[in-house]
Amino acid sequence: LLATALVFVTDGKASEAAIEALAQMLQERSLIKCDGTGSLHAQSLIFVVNQNRLRYSDEALDKILAAKHDEERTELRELINSSYPADRRQFCSVPSDNKPEFEEQWSKLHDAIHGAARPLKMGKLWMTGLQTAEMLRHVEQLLRKHGKVSLPSLHRHVILDSWLRPTVGQVLSTRMDKLLEGF
C-alpha cells in the first residue's frame, strides 16, 4: 500500500504456482477499502526469478500472461494484466551468483527497482521521509489498538498533524514576530 513497486520473487523458474500466488495476493489486496478518502497507489511490478535455472527473454512475463489456458488460469492472468499493464511491469531473472552473467542481471534488477521507486504521495502532498516514518508509527499504533487502520485517520495524521499544523505554526510564528516589532 505504501510501496510504489511490488518486487515479486520466485525461486528457480516462473511457474504456474508463482502466477497463482501473485494473483492471490492481488485478490487479497482488492479487499482493502479506501473509504472514499484516498486510493491505492498504482504500483509497478518487477517479477523476479531468483537463481534462474532456465533461459528467459525480457518478454517472458508478457508471454506467460498472454498464454491461453483454462478459464481459471486465464482469469488469474487477466487480473495480473489489469493490475499491472505492460508499461508498469518488468521481468528480471537472476542466475546463481557463481554464473558469469550474474553481475549483469543483478545490475539490471537493481536498476529496475531504482527506476520504479517514486516518492510517496498522500492525496496531493508529497511525503518526506520523516512523514513516512511517522505515518508508519501511526499505522502500527492503530493496528495495536484497534486491529485495523482507518484511511481517514491516516490522512488526517499525515496531512493535518504532520504537514498543515507545523506549516501554519511556522508561518504564524514568523508573522507574529513582525507584528510585535513596533511594541
Backbone as a chain_set.jsonl record, in Angstrom:
{"seq": "LLATALVFVTDGKASEAAIEALAQMLQERSLIKCDGTGSLHAQSLIFVVNQNRLRYSDEALDKILAAKHDEERTELRELINSSYPADRRQFCSVPSDNKPEFEEQWSKLHDAIHGAARPLKMGKLWMTGLQTAEMLRHVEQLLRKHGKVSLPSLHRHVILDSWLRPTVGQVLSTRMDKLLEGF", "coords": {"N": [[0.816, -1.198, 0.0], [1.982, 1.183, 0.689], [4.162, 1.089, -0.876], [5.692, 1.845, -4.017], [6.368, 0.064, -5.846], [6.048, -3.39, -6.54], [8.013, -6.013, -5.825], [8.129, -9.056, -6.883], [9.237, -12.152, -6.036], [10.276, -15.253, -7.179], [11.456, -18.613, -6.966], [13.86, -20.195, -8.922], [12.202, -20.815, -11.305], [9.672, -19.375, -13.448], [6.877, -20.308, -12.489], [3.604, -21.903, -12.689], [2.543, -21.936, -10.166], [3.721, -19.672, -9.046], [2.502, -17.633, -10.524], [-0.124, -18.028, -9.667], [0.176, -17.429, -6.929], [0.876, -14.698, -7.029], [-1.46, -13.648, -8.197], [-3.316, -14.33, -6.203], [-2.415, -12.722, -4.096], [-3.03, -10.237, -5.203], [-5.814, -10.442, -5.305], [-6.386, -10.522, -2.569], [-5.442, -8.006, -1.83], [-7.291, -6.435, -3.118], [-9.417, -6.376, -1.42], [-9.046, -4.358, 0.357], [-10.394, -1.431, 1.472], [-10.888, 1.965, 0.624], [-12.494, 3.901, 1.72], [-13.364, 6.135, 0.318], [-11.585, 8.219, 0.68], [-9.081, 8.204, -0.329], [-6.719, 6.583, -2.486], [-5.46, 3.423, -3.554], [-2.125, 3.278, -4.421], [-0.956, 3.261, -7.781], [0.973, 0.703, -8.549], [4.176, -0.468, -9.722], [5.219, -3.535, -11.186], [7.757, -5.801, -10.579], [8.781, -8.683, -11.639], [10.572, -11.298, -10.484], [12.783, -13.918, -11.148], [14.6, -15.766, -9.126], [17.805, -17.24, -8.76], [17.781, -18.429, -11.268], [17.137, -21.128, -13.404], [16.521, -21.591, -15.979], [16.316, -20.419, -19.42], [15.304, -17.199, -20.075], [13.624, -14.663, -21.882], [13.491, -11.038, -22.01], [10.839, -10.492, -22.397], [9.427, -12.487, -21.206], [7.509, -12.528, -19.075], [5.354, -11.166, -20.236], [4.695, -12.987, -22.258], [3.981, -15.202, -20.708], [1.735, -14.209, -19.4], [0.073, -13.746, -21.563], [-0.542, -16.221, -22.505], [-2.928, -18.695, -23.352], [-5.166, -20.537, -21.438], [-7.072, -22.799, -19.373], [-10.251, -21.621, -18.096], [-10.023, -20.643, -15.389], [-7.227, -20.227, -14.996], [-6.761, -18.383, -17.022], [-8.294, -16.282, -16.1], [-6.82, -15.533, -13.81], [-4.511, -14.545, -15.022], [-5.578, -12.389, -16.409], [-6.303, -10.761, -14.271], [-3.768, -10.063, -13.227], [-2.748, -8.763, -15.49], [-4.547, -6.587, -15.672], [-4.059, -5.275, -13.285], [-1.381, -4.645, -13.449], [-0.462, -3.146, -16.066], [1.282, -3.517, -19.253], [3.142, -1.407, -19.446], [3.837, -0.976, -16.849], [5.175, -3.093, -15.747], [7.855, -5.416, -15.279], [10.252, -7.934, -16.136], [12.66, -9.854, -14.576], [15.481, -11.948, -14.434], [17.61, -13.662, -12.291], [20.575, -15.284, -12.164], [22.359, -17.943, -10.389], [24.892, -16.856, -8.102], [27.392, -17.727, -8.897], [27.487, -17.835, -11.603], [28.526, -16.568, -14.82], [26.963, -14.45, -15.903], [25.757, -13.273, -13.751], [26.424, -10.728, -12.45], [25.69, -8.816, -14.395], [22.913, -9.314, -14.665], [22.102, -8.883, -12.048], [22.663, -6.147, -11.773], [20.844, -5.18, -13.619], [18.413, -5.836, -12.324], [18.714, -4.246, -10.027], [18.696, -1.678, -11.207], [16.096, -1.702, -12.248], [14.525, -1.779, -9.91], [15.358, 0.585, -8.693], [14.521, 2.406, -10.645], [11.772, 2.118, -10.468], [11.137, 3.141, -8.041], [9.459, 5.679, -6.374], [8.705, 8.901, -4.972], [6.62, 8.938, -2.084], [3.181, 9.7, -2.019], [0.461, 11.326, -0.529], [-2.802, 11.925, -0.991], [-2.555, 14.969, -2.503], [-0.141, 15.613, -1.565], [3.295, 15.462, -1.376], [5.221, 13.237, 0.397], [7.636, 13.528, 2.991], [10.608, 11.812, 4.129], [10.564, 11.777, 6.924], [7.824, 12.21, 7.44], [6.78, 9.875, 6.304], [7.921, 7.938, 7.967], [6.699, 8.689, 10.399], [4.06, 8.194, 9.706], [4.11, 5.412, 9.409], [4.643, 4.684, 12.052], [2.28, 5.592, 13.202], [0.427, 3.934, 11.914], [1.211, 1.491, 12.991], [0.536, 1.936, 15.703], [-2.272, 2.241, 15.48], [-2.961, -0.304, 14.518], [-2.178, -1.918, 16.663], [-3.874, -0.946, 18.65], [-6.544, -0.974, 17.591], [-6.645, -3.0, 15.726], [-7.029, -2.513, 13.084], [-6.685, -0.177, 10.355], [-7.777, 3.032, 9.759], [-8.29, 4.776, 6.876], [-9.183, 7.519, 6.661], [-8.347, 8.489, 9.164], [-5.611, 8.121, 8.939], [-5.019, 9.833, 6.784], [-5.694, 12.27, 8.002], [-3.773, 12.352, 10.04], [-1.35, 12.444, 8.566], [-1.667, 14.644, 6.739], [-2.919, 16.811, 8.179], [-1.823, 16.785, 10.887], [0.954, 16.29, 10.492], [1.78, 17.992, 8.464], [0.15, 20.344, 7.778], [-0.488, 21.683, 10.29], [2.178, 22.128, 11.462], [3.238, 23.749, 9.391], [1.477, 25.978, 9.265], [1.835, 26.858, 11.88], [4.524, 27.621, 11.785], [4.438, 29.697, 9.884], [2.731, 31.497, 11.213], [4.258, 32.037, 13.501], [6.457, 33.417, 12.463], [5.215, 35.676, 11.432], [4.002, 36.778, 13.674], [6.197, 37.72, 15.046], [6.871, 39.847, 13.394], [4.584, 41.479, 13.705], [4.841, 42.214, 16.383], [7.06, 43.83, 16.456], [6.858, 46.655, 16.574], [6.04, 47.252, 19.148]], "CA": [[0.0, 0.0, 0.0], [2.874, 2.332, 0.714], [5.203, 0.901, -1.872], [5.389, 2.227, -5.383], [6.691, -1.084, -6.69], [5.992, -4.715, -5.947], [9.049, -6.904, -6.337], [7.635, -10.413, -6.63], [10.376, -13.042, -6.264], [10.025, -16.686, -7.183], [12.731, -19.32, -6.988], [14.173, -21.188, -9.936], [11.507, -20.653, -12.584], [8.377, -18.683, -13.417], [5.943, -21.434, -12.515], [2.175, -21.615, -12.555], [2.324, -21.648, -8.745], [4.108, -18.279, -8.824], [1.432, -16.811, -11.103], [-1.268, -18.165, -8.761], [0.481, -16.697, -5.688], [0.778, -13.271, -7.345], [-2.876, -13.336, -8.393], [-3.985, -14.4, -4.901], [-2.042, -11.509, -3.369], [-3.81, -9.14, -5.782], [-7.195, -10.618, -4.858], [-6.441, -10.105, -1.166], [-5.255, -6.555, -1.786], [-8.506, -5.78, -3.608], [-10.364, -6.29, -0.313], [-8.766, -3.154, 1.137], [-11.295, -0.347, 1.091], [-10.301, 3.287, 0.852], [-13.492, 4.767, 2.346], [-13.561, 7.347, -0.465], [-10.673, 9.292, 1.076], [-7.794, 8.081, -0.989], [-6.691, 5.446, -3.381], [-4.241, 2.643, -3.535], [-1.228, 3.786, -5.457], [-0.69, 2.399, -8.911], [2.32, 0.184, -8.381], [4.855, -1.184, -10.794], [5.544, -4.909, -10.834], [9.015, -6.37, -11.039], [8.673, -10.123, -11.434], [11.957, -11.759, -10.444], [13.093, -15.336, -10.974], [15.88, -15.831, -8.434], [18.553, -18.469, -9.032], [17.183, -18.884, -12.508], [17.711, -22.343, -13.987], [16.067, -21.673, -17.368], [16.611, -19.226, -20.22], [14.133, -16.345, -20.274], [13.829, -13.379, -22.557], [12.928, -9.92, -21.25], [9.395, -10.501, -22.618], [8.894, -13.752, -20.679], [6.285, -12.318, -18.307], [4.285, -10.832, -21.183], [4.301, -14.234, -22.92], [3.293, -16.031, -19.71], [0.409, -13.62, -19.142], [-0.733, -13.808, -22.786], [-0.852, -17.621, -22.819], [-4.326, -19.094, -23.173], [-5.32, -21.773, -20.67], [-8.46, -22.977, -18.95], [-10.905, -20.38, -17.659], [-9.493, -20.164, -14.107], [-5.866, -19.71, -15.197], [-6.887, -17.187, -17.851], [-8.805, -15.241, -15.207], [-5.696, -15.087, -12.983], [-3.629, -13.741, -15.877], [-6.27, -11.13, -16.684], [-6.19, -9.959, -13.049], [-2.41, -9.507, -13.198], [-2.67, -7.809, -16.614], [-5.292, -5.36, -15.384], [-3.407, -4.593, -12.162], [-0.058, -4.186, -13.894], [-0.377, -3.1, -17.532], [2.618, -3.776, -19.796], [4.068, -0.29, -19.199], [4.162, -0.916, -15.42], [5.705, -4.366, -15.27], [9.138, -5.849, -15.826], [10.664, -9.282, -15.799], [14.105, -9.979, -14.362], [15.92, -13.259, -13.949], [18.936, -13.551, -11.684], [21.146, -16.627, -12.008], [23.174, -18.151, -9.191], [25.993, -15.884, -8.083], [28.616, -18.283, -9.479], [27.348, -17.811, -13.066], [29.183, -15.369, -15.378], [26.012, -13.366, -16.196], [25.14, -12.811, -12.505], [26.613, -9.288, -12.205], [24.884, -8.071, -15.36], [21.494, -9.464, -14.333], [21.905, -8.231, -10.748], [22.62, -4.709, -12.059], [19.565, -4.926, -14.298], [17.396, -5.851, -11.279], [18.937, -3.041, -9.216], [18.221, -0.522, -11.98], [14.626, -1.785, -12.341], [13.974, -1.375, -8.613], [15.651, 2.012, -8.524], [13.667, 3.14, -11.581], [10.366, 2.036, -10.055], [10.961, 3.851, -6.763], [8.904, 7.026, -6.508], [8.342, 9.465, -3.661], [5.275, 8.596, -1.653], [2.258, 10.818, -2.082], [-0.837, 11.102, 0.102], [-3.601, 12.981, -1.585], [-1.682, 15.696, -3.431], [1.014, 16.004, -0.77], [4.47, 14.605, -1.426], [5.625, 12.984, 1.77], [9.062, 13.457, 3.296], [10.986, 10.592, 4.842], [10.085, 11.905, 8.299], [6.373, 11.995, 7.42], [6.542, 8.46, 6.032], [8.248, 7.219, 9.204], [5.635, 8.994, 11.356], [2.861, 7.502, 9.269], [4.274, 4.001, 9.734], [4.46, 4.57, 13.512], [0.854, 5.78, 13.448], [-0.214, 2.703, 11.447], [1.486, 0.468, 14.0], [-0.283, 2.242, 16.886], [-3.668, 1.923, 15.171], [-3.111, -1.758, 14.434], [-2.092, -2.482, 18.022], [-5.01, -0.506, 19.452], [-7.85, -1.303, 17.013], [-6.581, -4.147, 14.823], [-7.254, -2.068, 11.71], [-6.258, 1.19, 10.074], [-8.764, 3.836, 9.061], [-7.605, 5.708, 5.975], [-9.411, 8.926, 7.023], [-7.481, 8.805, 10.296], [-4.253, 8.194, 8.417], [-4.934, 11.087, 6.032], [-5.699, 13.369, 8.969], [-2.477, 12.356, 10.715], [-0.276, 12.867, 7.654], [-1.875, 15.963, 6.143], [-3.197, 17.833, 9.185], [-0.882, 16.805, 12.012], [2.368, 16.277, 10.11], [2.153, 18.994, 7.474], [-0.579, 21.605, 7.847], [-0.285, 22.362, 11.58], [3.529, 22.698, 11.579], [3.432, 24.812, 8.399], [0.733, 27.147, 9.732], [2.53, 27.329, 13.079], [5.756, 28.297, 11.37], [4.056, 30.961, 9.249], [2.21, 32.386, 12.251], [5.328, 32.482, 14.408], [7.271, 34.441, 11.796], [4.39, 36.879, 11.259], [3.789, 37.367, 14.995], [7.405, 38.493, 15.339], [6.764, 41.095, 12.628], [3.552, 42.288, 14.318], [5.256, 42.689, 17.7], [8.252, 44.669, 16.339], [6.585, 48.043, 16.909], [5.59, 47.424, 20.54]], "C": [[0.857, 1.257, 0.0], [3.885, 2.27, -0.404], [4.735, 1.351, -3.251], [5.739, 1.118, -6.361], [6.534, -2.357, -5.877], [7.083, -5.531, -6.611], [8.627, -8.311, -5.918], [8.75, -11.376, -7.013], [9.923, -14.486, -6.171], [11.362, -17.388, -7.392], [12.816, -20.306, -8.137], [13.516, -21.007, -11.283], [10.184, -19.926, -12.374], [7.297, -19.739, -13.586], [4.494, -20.963, -12.444], [1.841, -21.282, -11.103], [2.69, -20.202, -8.417], [3.04, -17.334, -9.36], [0.208, -16.858, -10.195], [-1.041, -17.376, -7.468], [0.369, -15.193, -5.904], [-0.686, -12.865, -7.495], [-3.635, -13.376, -7.067], [-3.668, -13.159, -4.07], [-2.839, -10.311, -3.892], [-5.28, -9.229, -5.369], [-7.357, -10.178, -3.409], [-6.313, -8.592, -1.043], [-6.52, -5.824, -2.233], [-9.563, -5.642, -2.514], [-10.166, -5.033, 0.531], [-9.626, -2.023, 0.602], [-10.665, 0.986, 1.462], [-11.27, 4.275, 1.473], [-13.674, 6.09, 1.607], [-12.583, 8.465, -0.154], [-9.344, 9.234, 0.353], [-7.837, 6.894, -1.912], [-5.408, 4.678, -3.164], [-3.383, 3.129, -4.689], [-1.064, 2.766, -6.57], [0.767, 1.965, -8.808], [2.868, -0.349, -9.694], [5.141, -2.586, -10.282], [6.898, -5.265, -11.418], [8.965, -7.84, -10.649], [10.072, -10.704, -11.57], [12.002, -13.276, -10.292], [14.494, -15.377, -10.396], [16.502, -17.209, -8.646], [17.941, -19.199, -10.228], [17.911, -20.112, -13.064], [17.307, -22.523, -15.453], [16.48, -20.404, -18.117], [15.307, -18.47, -20.463], [14.535, -15.123, -21.059], [13.23, -12.285, -21.674], [11.406, -9.872, -21.354], [8.723, -11.739, -22.017], [7.584, -13.554, -19.918], [5.112, -11.985, -19.218], [3.778, -12.097, -21.889], [3.527, -15.141, -21.964], [1.869, -15.519, -19.492], [-0.504, -13.695, -20.361], [-1.159, -15.237, -23.127], [-2.311, -17.941, -22.493], [-4.381, -20.461, -22.496], [-6.796, -21.958, -20.357], [-8.969, -21.668, -18.343], [-10.29, -19.799, -16.382], [-8.103, -19.552, -14.275], [-5.87, -18.445, -16.053], [-7.362, -16.011, -17.005], [-7.693, -14.671, -14.317], [-4.766, -14.173, -13.785], [-4.263, -12.391, -16.206], [-6.216, -10.198, -15.467], [-4.814, -9.301, -12.961], [-2.247, -8.458, -14.287], [-3.381, -6.505, -16.299], [-4.671, -4.581, -14.227], [-2.08, -3.977, -12.564], [0.004, -4.219, -15.413], [1.085, -3.217, -17.994], [3.613, -2.651, -19.504], [4.454, -0.169, -17.723], [4.629, -2.26, -14.881], [7.003, -4.701, -16.009], [9.419, -7.267, -15.371], [12.177, -9.291, -15.666], [14.398, -11.404, -13.919], [17.352, -13.104, -13.457], [19.475, -14.966, -11.492], [21.875, -16.76, -10.672], [24.392, -17.242, -9.264], [27.309, -16.433, -8.615], [28.578, -18.298, -11.009], [27.962, -16.52, -13.617], [28.228, -14.197, -15.636], [25.363, -12.786, -14.939], [25.244, -11.294, -12.331], [25.746, -8.44, -13.133], [23.399, -8.124, -15.001], [21.164, -8.81, -12.987], [21.809, -6.715, -10.933], [21.311, -4.325, -12.738], [18.419, -4.894, -13.283], [17.51, -4.6, -10.411], [18.384, -1.812, -9.927], [16.694, -0.516, -12.094], [13.984, -1.332, -11.035], [14.178, 0.114, -8.392], [14.757, 2.864, -9.422], [12.204, 3.152, -11.179], [10.091, 2.8, -8.764], [10.509, 5.283, -7.03], [8.661, 7.591, -5.114], [6.891, 9.123, -3.349], [4.418, 9.846, -1.614], [0.979, 10.433, -1.359], [-1.721, 12.26, -0.317], [-2.736, 13.661, -2.641], [-0.402, 16.14, -2.75], [2.136, 14.981, -0.923], [4.97, 14.444, -0.003], [7.147, 12.957, 1.898], [9.343, 12.121, 3.978], [10.48, 10.608, 6.271], [8.576, 11.658, 8.373], [6.036, 10.526, 7.178], [6.818, 7.633, 7.282], [7.165, 7.445, 10.26], [4.343, 8.259, 10.99], [2.949, 6.017, 9.613], [4.12, 3.763, 11.238], [2.971, 4.674, 13.869], [0.067, 4.531, 13.033], [-0.008, 1.6, 12.478], [0.631, 0.692, 15.249], [-1.75, 1.868, 16.65], [-3.903, 0.415, 15.11], [-3.076, -2.395, 15.813], [-3.35, -2.16, 18.824], [-6.345, -1.041, 18.925], [-7.847, -2.549, 16.12], [-6.859, -3.797, 13.382], [-6.8, -0.623, 11.583], [-7.347, 1.878, 9.281], [-8.02, 4.828, 8.17], [-7.945, 7.168, 6.266], [-8.521, 9.36, 8.191], [-6.041, 8.971, 9.84], [-4.044, 9.479, 7.617], [-4.86, 12.285, 6.983], [-4.341, 13.482, 9.649], [-1.386, 12.917, 9.804], [-0.468, 14.308, 7.203], [-2.057, 17.038, 7.203], [-2.092, 17.91, 10.23], [0.581, 16.937, 11.586], [2.761, 17.356, 9.111], [1.473, 20.335, 7.726], [-0.329, 22.354, 9.161], [1.126, 22.914, 11.728], [3.776, 23.856, 10.601], [2.722, 26.089, 8.836], [1.398, 27.723, 10.974], [3.791, 28.098, 12.746], [5.441, 29.649, 10.741], [3.574, 31.953, 10.306], [3.32, 32.89, 13.168], [6.21, 33.533, 13.743], [6.488, 35.733, 11.636], [4.132, 37.559, 12.615], [5.011, 38.197, 15.407], [7.343, 39.854, 14.638], [5.727, 42.031, 13.253], [4.021, 42.929, 15.632], [6.489, 43.595, 17.652], [8.02, 46.105, 16.807], [6.208, 48.279, 18.371], [6.743, 47.52, 21.49]], "O": [[0.503, 2.266, -0.61], [4.409, 3.299, -0.831], [3.558, 1.252, -3.598], [5.446, 1.211, -7.553], [6.846, -2.397, -4.687], [7.073, -5.717, -7.828], [8.754, -8.697, -4.756], [9.167, -11.42, -8.171], [9.272, -14.889, -5.207], [12.295, -16.801, -7.941], [11.94, -21.155, -8.302], [14.195, -21.039, -12.309], [9.653, -19.874, -11.264], [6.86, -20.023, -14.702], [4.205, -19.796, -12.177], [0.971, -20.454, -10.834], [2.028, -19.573, -7.59], [2.712, -16.339, -8.714], [-0.434, -15.831, -9.976], [-1.961, -16.729, -6.967], [-0.175, -14.485, -5.056], [-1.098, -11.834, -6.964], [-4.509, -12.541, -6.834], [-4.551, -12.607, -3.414], [-3.273, -9.466, -3.109], [-5.917, -8.207, -5.113], [-8.347, -9.537, -3.058], [-7.005, -7.972, -0.236], [-6.789, -4.714, -1.774], [-10.509, -4.869, -2.666], [-11.031, -4.684, 1.334], [-9.583, -1.703, -0.587], [-9.995, 1.111, 2.487], [-10.88, 5.414, 1.733], [-14.099, 7.074, 2.213], [-12.736, 9.568, -0.679], [-8.559, 10.177, 0.444], [-8.884, 6.272, -2.094], [-4.414, 5.203, -2.664], [-3.873, 3.36, -5.794], [-1.037, 1.56, -6.327], [1.679, 2.778, -8.963], [2.129, -0.638, -10.635], [5.289, -2.795, -9.078], [7.152, -5.055, -12.604], [9.091, -8.19, -9.476], [10.687, -10.618, -12.633], [11.345, -13.844, -9.419], [15.466, -15.063, -11.084], [15.797, -18.217, -8.704], [17.639, -20.391, -10.189], [19.137, -20.126, -13.177], [17.706, -23.497, -16.092], [16.938, -19.437, -17.51], [14.339, -19.022, -20.986], [15.646, -14.611, -20.919], [12.538, -12.581, -20.7], [10.747, -9.279, -20.499], [7.555, -12.0, -22.304], [6.646, -14.33, -20.097], [3.999, -12.465, -19.001], [2.574, -12.257, -22.092], [2.543, -15.771, -22.354], [0.921, -16.301, -19.411], [-1.726, -13.705, -20.215], [-2.048, -15.434, -23.956], [-2.844, -17.501, -21.475], [-3.727, -21.411, -22.926], [-7.66, -21.354, -20.993], [-8.201, -20.734, -18.113], [-10.061, -18.592, -16.302], [-7.836, -18.472, -13.749], [-5.068, -17.539, -15.828], [-6.892, -14.886, -17.17], [-7.635, -13.461, -14.097], [-4.297, -13.154, -13.279], [-3.572, -11.374, -16.273], [-6.097, -8.983, -15.621], [-4.712, -8.113, -12.655], [-1.68, -7.392, -14.049], [-2.876, -5.43, -16.623], [-4.751, -3.353, -14.196], [-1.704, -2.913, -12.073], [0.467, -5.201, -15.994], [2.007, -3.032, -17.2], [4.804, -2.913, -19.331], [5.306, 0.649, -17.377], [4.492, -2.534, -13.688], [7.213, -4.334, -17.165], [8.896, -7.734, -14.359], [12.889, -8.794, -16.538], [13.656, -11.989, -13.13], [18.193, -12.497, -14.12], [18.899, -15.757, -10.744], [21.987, -15.792, -9.92], [24.864, -16.901, -10.349], [28.263, -15.67, -8.771], [29.54, -18.731, -11.643], [27.922, -15.486, -12.95], [28.661, -13.046, -15.59], [24.509, -11.904, -15.039], [24.23, -10.641, -12.085], [25.141, -7.46, -12.701], [22.711, -7.104, -15.029], [20.081, -8.252, -12.81], [20.963, -6.07, -10.313], [20.743, -3.269, -12.459], [17.549, -4.027, -13.363], [16.501, -3.968, -10.098], [17.686, -1.0, -9.32], [16.069, 0.544, -12.045], [13.007, -0.583, -11.051], [13.267, 0.816, -7.952], [14.289, 3.924, -9.007], [11.474, 4.086, -11.509], [8.936, 3.074, -8.436], [11.119, 6.0, -7.824], [8.435, 6.832, -4.171], [6.05, 9.032, -4.244], [4.878, 10.918, -1.222], [0.466, 9.331, -1.553], [-1.428, 13.422, -0.035], [-2.243, 13.01, -3.562], [0.342, 16.955, -3.295], [1.958, 13.796, -0.641], [5.122, 15.43, 0.719], [7.85, 12.434, 1.033], [8.422, 11.397, 4.354], [10.021, 9.588, 6.783], [8.107, 10.967, 9.277], [5.106, 9.995, 7.783], [6.047, 6.734, 7.621], [6.757, 6.504, 10.941], [3.628, 7.767, 11.863], [1.966, 5.427, 10.061], [3.537, 2.762, 11.654], [2.472, 3.943, 14.724], [-0.86, 4.123, 13.732], [-0.94, 0.864, 12.803], [0.065, -0.258, 15.791], [-2.39, 1.26, 17.508], [-4.922, -0.081, 15.592], [-3.852, -3.305, 16.102], [-3.836, -2.995, 19.587], [-7.181, -1.504, 19.702], [-8.904, -3.089, 15.796], [-6.922, -4.686, 12.533], [-6.562, 0.06, 12.579], [-7.791, 1.37, 8.252], [-7.217, 5.624, 8.655], [-7.06, 8.013, 6.131], [-8.004, 10.478, 8.197], [-5.335, 9.866, 10.307], [-3.013, 10.137, 7.754], [-4.058, 13.197, 6.785], [-3.817, 14.584, 9.815], [-0.595, 13.762, 10.221], [0.463, 15.11, 7.276], [-1.408, 18.081, 7.132], [-1.495, 18.966, 10.436], [1.36, 17.622, 12.249], [3.949, 17.615, 8.922], [2.148, 21.354, 7.872], [0.005, 23.538, 9.139], [1.273, 24.081, 12.092], [4.446, 24.829, 10.947], [3.308, 27.17, 8.781], [1.512, 28.941, 11.109], [4.085, 29.119, 13.367], [6.109, 30.64, 11.036], [3.969, 33.119, 10.291], [3.312, 34.054, 13.566], [6.667, 34.458, 14.415], [7.084, 36.808, 11.703], [4.054, 38.786, 12.685], [4.875, 39.245, 16.038], [7.714, 40.877, 15.212], [5.953, 43.239, 13.327], [3.638, 44.055, 15.948], [6.928, 44.084, 18.693], [8.923, 46.708, 17.387], [6.072, 49.432, 18.781], [6.539, 47.666, 22.695]]}, "num_chains": 1, "name": "protein.A"}
